[in-house]
């Protein structure tokens, strides 16, 4: 029986690249997303589509019961709202981005780790961002991603003894649809900070995520893997 992987936001961008890679490794892929318009993997064997808005935290328990047990959780879904300034950020917008980018990933770890603990095996990979390390003009995006990095450390400690690794990637800007929310000036300025003068490709980030979710040694736990081409070397 093939192992199951749940990928939030696995319908496009980095998540889609991860979905493709996991299918090639013969995993059963469950994708949770708000919509599946133009989803290129739709209808393929071993792909399950579940339409769900991750800003609805109260419904996650029912969602997980519908999904059932999984061996791997990839908390990939996220978005940013740079149109809002720090001093003019609507309450509803703040709550939504925190729900999707931070609260939902943490709650999914809480809910899905129980079966992982019972089977003494599990892999969790959280997709954060360089924004959680160096800040971002969308302050609540940066705050949410910083929280996810910290949650990775906490859950690595809590779950490691149960055979579960919890790790994180922090990519710098990547060539995905999310870049439409960034100004051309910001894109230009960022590219000056990387040695290659370009954004990351979704497939490059996906390779790191898949490694953490599959072949990564269990002693690598609670870490954040930087993917930023020297733009934040440490």
Backbone bond lengths (Angstrom), bond angles and torsions (degrees), N, CA, C in turn:
res aa  C-N    CA-C-N  psi(-1)  N-CA   C-N-CA  omega(-1)  CA-C   N-CA-C  phi
1 X - - - 1.467 - - 1.528 109.38 -
2 X 1.334 116.41 129.63 1.456 120.16 -178.76 1.525 110.55 -72.03
3 X 1.321 115.75 150.42 1.455 120.45 177.98 1.521 110.05 -76.54
4 X 1.334 114.69 154.19 1.457 120.97 -177.64 1.520 110.68 -104.53
5 X 1.330 115.38 139.10 1.458 121.48 175.78 1.522 108.43 -127.79
6 X 1.318 116.02 131.44 1.462 122.79 175.15 1.520 108.04 -101.49
7 X 1.317 116.21 124.44 1.460 121.53 -179.05 1.523 108.41 -123.01
8 X 1.323 116.87 111.23 1.458 119.05 176.20 1.523 108.72 -78.94
9 X 1.317 115.58 138.92 1.463 118.85 -176.58 1.519 112.26 64.18
10 X 1.324 116.38 29.46 1.461 120.76 -177.43 1.507 114.19 -82.99
11 X 1.329 116.63 15.21 1.459 121.43 -177.13 1.519 114.27 -97.60
12 X 1.337 116.93 -9.68 1.463 119.10 -179.52 1.522 110.53 -160.15
13 X 1.321 115.73 167.60 1.459 121.41 176.23 1.518 113.80 58.76
14 X 1.321 115.64 -138.20 1.464 121.23 179.64 1.523 110.43 -59.67
15 X 1.332 116.97 -41.77 1.455 120.69 -179.15 1.515 112.87 -60.15
16 X 1.328 117.01 -39.91 1.458 120.67 178.14 1.521 110.83 -65.40
17 X 1.321 116.65 -41.03 1.465 120.11 177.42 1.531 110.95 -61.94
18 X 1.334 116.74 -37.16 1.467 120.61 176.56 1.529 110.11 -68.04
19 X 1.322 117.32 -43.34 1.468 121.28 178.86 1.526 110.77 -57.21
20 X 1.322 116.37 -46.47 1.466 120.80 179.00 1.522 111.03 -59.97
21 X 1.315 116.06 -46.37 1.465 120.43 -177.19 1.521 111.75 -64.54
22 X 1.323 117.16 -40.49 1.462 120.18 -179.91 1.528 111.33 -69.19
23 X 1.316 117.49 -34.09 1.464 120.57 174.97 1.523 110.83 -63.15
24 X 1.323 115.99 -40.72 1.462 120.10 179.23 1.528 111.47 -63.94
25 X 1.329 116.48 -24.40 1.466 121.04 177.67 1.527 111.57 -92.26
26 X 1.329 116.58 10.09 1.471 123.37 176.38 1.523 114.01 69.29
27 X 1.321 117.47 29.97 1.454 120.67 172.73 1.518 109.83 -85.63
28 X 1.316 116.01 150.89 1.455 121.05 169.53 1.516 107.25 -82.59
29 X 1.318 116.69 119.82 1.458 121.95 -171.48 1.523 110.41 -104.84
30 X 1.326 115.57 124.74 1.459 122.36 175.58 1.528 107.31 -112.77
31 X 1.318 116.24 119.28 1.461 121.19 -177.51 1.521 109.44 -109.17
32 X 1.329 115.91 126.96 1.457 121.94 174.18 1.525 107.80 -109.98
33 X 1.329 115.98 126.03 1.468 120.44 -178.76 1.521 109.61 -155.49
34 X 1.324 115.95 162.99 1.471 120.21 179.90 1.515 112.25 -68.14
35 X 1.337 117.15 -35.68 1.459 120.60 176.99 1.521 108.54 -153.81
36 X 1.317 115.65 163.12 1.463 120.86 -177.11 1.526 111.33 -123.38
37 X 1.320 115.59 31.41 1.458 120.13 175.71 1.525 109.54 -63.09
38 X 1.323 116.68 128.06 1.474 122.97 179.11 1.529 112.69 63.13
39 X 1.321 117.86 25.64 1.470 121.08 178.17 1.531 108.48 -72.62
40 X 1.316 116.46 112.94 1.466 120.59 -170.95 1.523 113.38 -74.13
41 X 1.327 117.77 -15.89 1.459 120.27 179.90 1.525 112.40 -98.73
42 X 1.323 116.37 2.20 1.460 120.46 -177.89 1.519 112.34 -59.96
43 X 1.324 115.79 134.20 1.454 120.59 178.12 1.508 115.40 87.21
44 X 1.333 117.48 -7.63 1.462 119.67 179.12 1.525 110.85 -73.71
45 X 1.340 116.88 150.19 1.465 119.33 173.84 1.532 109.73 -59.55
46 X 1.301 116.18 148.58 1.477 122.49 178.26 1.526 113.84 69.23
47 X 1.334 117.91 15.02 1.465 121.12 175.47 1.526 109.07 -121.25
48 X 1.329 116.02 123.42 1.459 121.86 176.78 1.524 108.71 -115.12
49 X 1.322 116.75 128.15 1.458 121.91 179.49 1.526 109.56 -103.23
50 X 1.323 116.30 128.32 1.459 120.77 176.23 1.523 108.36 -127.35
51 X 1.325 115.41 114.91 1.460 120.35 -179.14 1.523 109.10 -83.03
52 X 1.326 115.51 121.50 1.468 119.73 -177.08 1.523 109.25 -160.36
53 X 1.331 115.97 140.85 1.463 122.00 176.88 1.529 107.90 -95.50
54 X 1.323 116.32 111.24 1.460 121.16 -175.12 1.520 113.98 -69.57
55 X 1.317 117.47 -5.65 1.465 118.24 173.69 1.528 111.15 -73.79
56 X 1.329 116.34 -13.02 1.468 122.11 176.84 1.531 109.16 -87.03
57 X 1.309 116.15 85.73 1.463 121.29 -176.85 1.524 111.19 -68.81
58 X 1.310 117.01 -36.72 1.468 120.44 -176.46 1.526 112.66 -63.73
59 X 1.329 117.63 -23.88 1.463 120.25 -178.35 1.513 114.84 -91.57
60 X 1.323 117.30 0.97 1.466 119.74 -174.70 1.525 113.03 -66.30
61 X 1.311 117.20 -34.31 1.465 118.92 179.91 1.529 110.81 -62.96
62 X 1.322 116.46 -42.72 1.466 120.41 177.31 1.532 110.35 -65.66
63 X 1.332 116.40 -40.49 1.462 120.94 178.01 1.524 110.78 -57.77
64 X 1.321 116.65 -47.60 1.468 120.99 -178.08 1.526 111.26 -64.32
65 X 1.319 117.20 -37.46 1.469 119.94 176.39 1.526 110.31 -62.91
66 X 1.309 117.03 -36.38 1.462 121.40 177.99 1.521 110.56 -67.68
67 X 1.321 116.84 -39.69 1.465 121.72 -178.02 1.526 111.24 -71.88
68 X 1.314 116.33 -41.57 1.456 120.29 -175.85 1.519 111.35 86.16
69 X 1.313 116.22 -161.35 1.451 120.90 -175.80 1.527 111.83 -77.82
70 X 1.316 115.64 142.01 1.468 121.02 173.90 1.529 108.66 -130.96
71 X 1.324 115.15 156.15 1.463 121.05 178.80 1.525 111.84 -93.46
72 X 1.331 114.74 -27.48 1.462 120.93 -175.94 1.521 109.14 -135.36
73 X 1.325 115.81 136.20 1.460 122.48 174.37 1.521 109.01 -119.41
74 X 1.325 116.08 123.32 1.466 121.40 173.84 1.526 107.53 -111.81
75 X 1.325 116.58 104.37 1.464 121.95 177.55 1.523 108.53 -83.49
76 X 1.323 115.41 85.52 1.457 120.60 -173.70 1.523 113.93 -103.53
77 X 1.333 118.15 -30.63 1.464 120.89 -173.36 1.521 111.68 -59.52
78 X 1.308 115.25 138.92 1.463 120.53 177.50 1.519 109.99 -176.31
79 X 1.318 116.13 163.56 1.457 120.68 177.89 1.517 108.69 -155.97
80 X 1.330 115.61 166.52 1.464 119.91 177.39 1.514 109.70 -131.91
81 X 1.331 115.60 163.73 1.463 122.12 -176.30 1.531 110.01 -136.71
82 X 1.326 117.81 65.06 1.473 119.63 -176.05 1.522 114.43 -66.34
83 X 1.332 116.86 -7.18 1.474 118.61 178.51 1.520 111.61 -69.71
84 X 1.344 117.01 -16.70 1.458 120.15 179.74 1.527 110.17 -97.25
85 X 1.321 116.82 134.80 1.460 121.08 177.14 1.522 109.90 -89.75
86 X 1.320 116.21 163.83 1.468 120.86 -177.13 1.522 112.67 -58.88
87 X 1.333 116.55 -30.31 1.464 120.41 -176.70 1.528 113.02 -100.80
88 X 1.327 115.75 7.95 1.464 119.79 178.02 1.533 108.84 -147.50
89 X 1.326 114.29 62.93 1.460 121.14 -175.89 1.529 108.18 -114.99
90 X 1.323 118.36 106.40 1.466 120.59 -176.22 1.529 112.16 -57.35
91 X 1.293 116.08 144.48 1.461 121.58 -178.41 1.520 111.87 -57.87
92 X 1.326 117.09 -44.42 1.468 120.26 -179.06 1.522 111.42 -63.60
93 X 1.330 116.57 -38.81 1.467 120.44 179.19 1.525 110.62 -66.39
94 X 1.334 116.25 -40.69 1.468 120.48 177.74 1.521 111.26 -62.67
95 X 1.324 116.55 -45.37 1.456 120.48 -178.52 1.527 111.35 -64.78
96 X 1.330 116.31 -38.06 1.468 119.16 -178.25 1.516 111.46 -67.32
97 X 1.325 117.81 -44.55 1.464 119.36 -177.79 1.532 110.92 -69.14
98 X 1.318 117.26 -35.75 1.462 119.33 176.46 1.525 111.00 -67.43
99 X 1.322 117.07 -37.99 1.465 120.50 178.33 1.527 111.53 -62.67
100 X 1.333 116.19 -49.65 1.470 119.96 -175.83 1.523 111.76 -72.62
101 X 1.331 116.93 -44.92 1.464 120.83 -171.15 1.526 114.34 -86.50
102 X 1.340 117.72 -17.57 1.464 119.45 -177.66 1.523 113.65 -132.36
103 X 1.317 117.14 -56.32 1.466 119.21 -174.05 1.518 112.78 -64.80
104 X 1.324 118.20 -42.70 1.467 120.83 179.64 1.526 111.98 -63.03
105 X 1.342 120.08 -47.64 1.460 118.94 177.17 1.528 113.32 -58.16
106 X 1.318 117.13 -41.84 1.463 119.78 -179.96 1.525 110.73 -65.61
107 X 1.331 116.84 -43.43 1.459 119.65 -179.37 1.527 111.34 -66.88
108 X 1.315 117.63 -36.48 1.462 119.93 176.40 1.529 110.98 -65.04
109 X 1.319 117.33 -37.11 1.472 119.34 174.53 1.523 110.35 -62.33
110 X 1.336 116.20 -43.87 1.469 120.28 179.21 1.530 111.37 -58.79
111 X 1.321 116.15 -45.70 1.457 120.88 -173.25 1.524 112.49 -76.42
112 X 1.319 117.50 -40.32 1.458 120.50 -173.25 1.525 113.90 -86.94
113 X 1.323 116.96 -16.05 1.463 118.57 -178.53 1.524 112.46 -71.60
114 X 1.325 118.11 -20.50 1.463 119.64 -175.91 1.521 111.91 -61.77
115 X 1.325 117.17 -46.01 1.460 118.87 177.37 1.522 111.58 -70.37
116 X 1.332 116.40 -35.65 1.460 119.71 176.54 1.527 110.32 -59.32
117 X 1.326 115.97 -41.61 1.462 120.30 178.10 1.526 110.78 -63.72
118 X 1.328 116.22 -40.70 1.462 120.17 -178.93 1.525 111.48 -64.36
119 X 1.327 116.68 -36.94 1.473 119.47 -179.49 1.529 112.13 -92.53
120 X 1.335 116.08 0.36 1.463 123.13 178.06 1.537 112.05 56.79
121 X 1.315 114.23 36.12 1.466 119.81 176.42 1.522 109.34 -158.32
122 X 1.299 115.29 138.64 1.460 119.94 173.61 1.518 110.03 -177.97
123 X 1.307 115.38 151.33 1.460 121.73 175.39 1.522 108.11 -130.01
124 X 1.312 115.99 129.05 1.462 121.82 176.53 1.524 107.87 -125.10
125 X 1.326 116.06 130.05 1.465 120.87 176.38 1.525 107.89 -127.70
126 X 1.304 115.88 123.49 1.463 122.44 177.95 1.525 109.58 -101.48
127 X 1.311 115.54 136.42 1.463 119.85 178.46 1.521 108.20 -100.91
128 X 1.320 115.16 103.72 1.463 121.28 178.71 1.530 107.80 -97.39
129 X 1.305 117.18 -137.87 1.464 120.53 -176.70 1.522 109.08 -169.68
130 X 1.312 114.88 155.42 1.462 119.54 171.60 1.532 109.95 -58.60
131 X 1.324 116.53 -23.11 1.467 120.91 177.89 1.518 111.91 -60.47
132 X 1.326 117.28 -28.82 1.457 121.20 178.10 1.510 112.65 -78.61
133 X 1.323 116.74 -7.58 1.467 121.48 -179.97 1.518 112.73 -106.82
134 X 1.322 116.73 -36.44 1.469 119.52 -175.17 1.524 113.09 -118.45
135 X 1.350 117.11 -2.89 1.458 120.04 -178.90 1.520 112.06 94.35
136 X 1.330 115.66 169.20 1.460 120.87 -176.16 1.526 108.19 -157.82
137 X 1.340 117.35 148.02 1.471 118.93 176.83 1.528 112.89 -57.67
138 X 1.348 116.95 -33.54 1.463 120.83 171.81 1.531 105.91 -81.31
139 X 1.322 115.95 93.47 1.460 119.35 -168.82 1.521 113.09 -61.63
140 X 1.331 118.28 -35.27 1.464 119.60 -177.24 1.520 111.97 -77.93
141 X 1.323 116.98 -23.37 1.467 120.18 170.79 1.527 109.15 -66.76
142 X 1.326 115.93 -47.60 1.459 119.79 178.68 1.520 112.60 -62.36
143 X 1.329 116.20 -41.58 1.468 120.72 179.58 1.526 110.38 -64.37
144 X 1.339 116.95 -43.02 1.464 120.36 179.98 1.525 111.06 -63.37
145 X 1.316 117.51 -42.81 1.464 120.46 -178.74 1.532 111.31 -70.01
146 X 1.319 116.97 -34.98 1.470 119.45 174.90 1.523 109.91 -64.20
147 X 1.327 116.60 -40.02 1.460 120.70 177.21 1.517 111.88 -63.28
148 X 1.329 117.32 -37.75 1.460 120.87 179.85 1.528 111.13 -68.05
149 X 1.316 116.76 -36.63 1.462 120.28 175.60 1.529 109.88 -62.52
150 X 1.327 116.74 -43.84 1.461 120.47 179.19 1.520 111.19 -66.81
151 X 1.337 116.80 -39.73 1.464 120.43 178.17 1.517 111.04 -61.51
152 X 1.327 117.07 -34.97 1.466 121.25 177.61 1.526 110.36 -60.12
153 X 1.319 116.74 -42.98 1.470 120.62 178.91 1.523 110.83 -64.80
154 X 1.308 115.90 -44.24 1.463 120.66 -178.09 1.523 111.23 -63.53
155 X 1.333 116.43 -49.26 1.461 119.62 -176.63 1.522 112.27 -72.39
156 X 1.330 117.36 -26.95 1.458 119.32 172.30 1.517 110.69 -59.81
157 X 1.335 116.03 -42.04 1.470 120.63 178.37 1.526 111.42 -69.97
158 X 1.335 116.64 -40.63 1.460 120.09 -176.79 1.525 112.85 -70.13
159 X 1.318 117.53 -34.94 1.455 120.86 -170.50 1.528 114.73 -107.75
160 X 1.312 117.11 -12.88 1.462 120.18 -175.94 1.519 113.99 -56.18
161 X 1.324 117.22 -39.00 1.463 121.04 -178.73 1.524 112.36 -68.67
162 X 1.322 117.26 -12.57 1.464 122.18 -179.93 1.531 112.21 -98.47
163 X 1.322 116.58 11.28 1.460 119.68 179.32 1.518 113.87 82.80
164 X 1.318 116.37 19.42 1.461 121.45 -177.94 1.529 109.30 -115.11
165 X 1.317 117.01 127.26 1.457 120.05 173.44 1.527 109.11 -100.14
166 X 1.326 115.33 142.48 1.467 121.91 178.65 1.518 107.46 -129.38
167 X 1.306 116.01 110.85 1.449 120.91 -178.63 1.521 110.94 -130.08
168 X 1.312 115.39 177.21 1.455 120.61 -169.62 1.522 109.76 -147.29
169 X 1.311 117.17 148.63 1.459 121.32 168.68 1.520 108.41 -116.08
170 X 1.322 115.18 146.15 1.464 120.78 178.28 1.524 108.38 -127.58
171 X 1.338 116.27 81.39 1.463 118.62 -179.95 1.519 112.45 -77.36
172 X 1.314 115.09 150.15 1.458 120.02 168.30 1.531 106.98 -81.45
173 X 1.343 119.26 179.42 1.462 120.35 -175.91 1.528 112.85 -47.59
174 X 1.323 114.48 134.91 1.460 122.77 -174.67 1.526 108.86 -123.53
175 X 1.324 116.08 149.34 1.467 120.78 -178.63 1.526 110.50 -71.95
176 X 1.327 115.80 84.26 1.462 122.30 176.91 1.525 108.73 -136.47
177 X 1.333 115.82 178.06 1.472 120.24 178.43 1.524 112.34 -61.30
178 X 1.332 116.91 -22.54 1.462 120.13 -178.69 1.526 111.54 -60.71
179 X 1.322 117.31 -25.37 1.456 120.02 -177.00 1.530 113.22 -67.52
180 X 1.320 116.39 -14.54 1.474 118.00 177.41 1.520 110.95 -66.26
181 X 1.341 116.69 -18.16 1.459 120.65 179.70 1.525 112.55 -86.27
182 X 1.328 117.33 -9.47 1.458 121.11 179.50 1.533 110.09 -95.99
183 X 1.304 116.31 144.61 1.467 120.12 178.46 1.526 109.83 -72.51
184 X 1.331 115.72 154.83 1.465 120.41 178.18 1.524 110.72 -62.30
185 X 1.319 117.20 -35.11 1.459 120.39 178.97 1.517 111.12 -64.77
186 X 1.329 116.70 -42.72 1.468 120.09 179.26 1.527 110.81 -65.10
187 X 1.318 116.96 -40.40 1.464 120.66 178.27 1.531 110.44 -61.17
188 X 1.338 115.11 -45.47 1.457 120.85 -179.04 1.521 111.33 -62.19
189 X 1.329 116.28 -43.27 1.460 120.47 -179.06 1.524 111.24 -66.33
190 X 1.343 116.64 -39.05 1.461 117.96 -179.26 1.523 111.59 -66.09
191 X 1.322 116.86 -40.99 1.465 119.66 -176.95 1.525 112.12 -61.56
192 X 1.314 116.67 -20.92 1.463 120.27 176.19 1.528 111.74 -70.72
193 X 1.342 116.86 -20.25 1.465 120.16 -174.51 1.523 113.53 -89.91
194 X 1.341 117.45 -9.16 1.463 119.81 -177.88 1.520 110.21 -106.88
195 X 1.333 116.34 148.23 1.462 119.94 -174.09 1.525 112.21 -67.89
196 X 1.336 117.14 -27.21 1.460 120.72 -178.08 1.528 113.14 -89.19
197 X 1.331 117.25 -12.55 1.456 121.08 179.90 1.512 114.33 69.19
198 X 1.324 116.98 24.39 1.467 120.87 -179.13 1.526 109.92 -143.62
199 X 1.329 115.22 167.47 1.458 120.67 172.49 1.526 109.46 -79.58
200 X 1.316 115.99 162.22 1.460 120.75 173.74 1.522 109.61 -68.75
201 X 1.310 116.11 154.87 1.459 121.70 172.41 1.531 108.78 -94.44
202 X 1.320 116.61 145.53 1.464 120.64 -178.82 1.522 111.65 -55.14
203 X 1.334 116.46 -37.77 1.464 120.40 -178.55 1.523 111.99 -65.87
204 X 1.329 117.27 -31.51 1.462 120.56 178.39 1.529 110.65 -66.67
205 X 1.321 115.90 -44.52 1.461 120.50 178.28 1.532 110.05 -66.59
206 X 1.331 115.76 -40.08 1.466 120.56 -178.79 1.528 111.34 -60.96
207 X 1.322 117.49 -39.21 1.470 120.00 179.78 1.524 111.02 -59.74
208 X 1.328 116.32 -39.64 1.467 119.87 178.53 1.526 110.71 -67.31
209 X 1.326 116.29 -42.18 1.469 120.58 179.83 1.523 110.59 -62.77
210 X 1.328 116.70 -46.14 1.463 120.98 -178.49 1.524 110.57 -63.19
211 X 1.318 117.39 -39.29 1.473 119.87 177.46 1.525 110.91 -62.15
212 X 1.323 116.93 -45.94 1.458 120.22 178.32 1.531 111.50 -62.37
213 X 1.335 116.41 -29.64 1.464 121.39 -176.74 1.524 113.27 -86.65
214 X 1.329 117.15 -11.49 1.466 118.95 -173.69 1.531 112.91 -130.91
215 X 1.313 117.31 -74.29 1.468 121.56 -170.94 1.519 114.80 -88.85
216 X 1.309 117.66 -6.17 1.463 121.21 -177.03 1.529 111.08 -60.61
217 X 1.344 118.69 130.96 1.470 120.71 176.70 1.529 111.09 -58.32
218 X 1.325 116.81 146.81 1.466 120.45 -177.21 1.523 112.00 -67.98
219 X 1.321 117.44 -17.24 1.470 119.48 178.96 1.521 111.38 -76.81
220 X 1.310 116.27 -10.89 1.466 120.55 171.18 1.514 106.17 -91.82
221 X 1.311 115.68 101.02 1.460 121.63 -171.74 1.522 109.17 -148.89
222 X 1.320 116.40 134.30 1.462 120.87 179.00 1.515 114.31 78.49
223 X 1.331 116.67 16.02 1.464 119.46 -175.40 1.521 111.50 -101.28
224 X 1.321 115.32 159.74 1.455 122.49 171.82 1.518 108.02 -113.72
225 X 1.313 115.68 120.36 1.457 121.33 -179.62 1.524 109.01 -92.30
226 X 1.333 116.23 115.19 1.456 121.29 -179.72 1.529 109.92 -76.55
227 X 1.335 115.73 133.77 1.467 121.24 176.48 1.522 105.86 -131.12
228 X 1.343 116.26 84.59 1.470 117.46 -171.86 1.528 114.59 -146.64
229 X 1.345 118.04 9.87 1.467 121.37 174.32 1.531 112.81 50.43
230 X 1.321 114.92 49.31 1.473 122.72 174.20 1.522 114.85 72.87
231 X 1.325 118.35 6.36 1.463 118.49 179.27 1.521 111.64 -74.40
232 X 1.324 116.18 -18.84 1.466 120.96 172.86 1.534 107.09 -143.29
233 X 1.313 114.12 71.97 1.479 119.86 -176.47 1.513 109.74 -79.24
234 X 1.337 116.53 131.33 1.455 120.12 179.14 1.526 110.49 -152.37
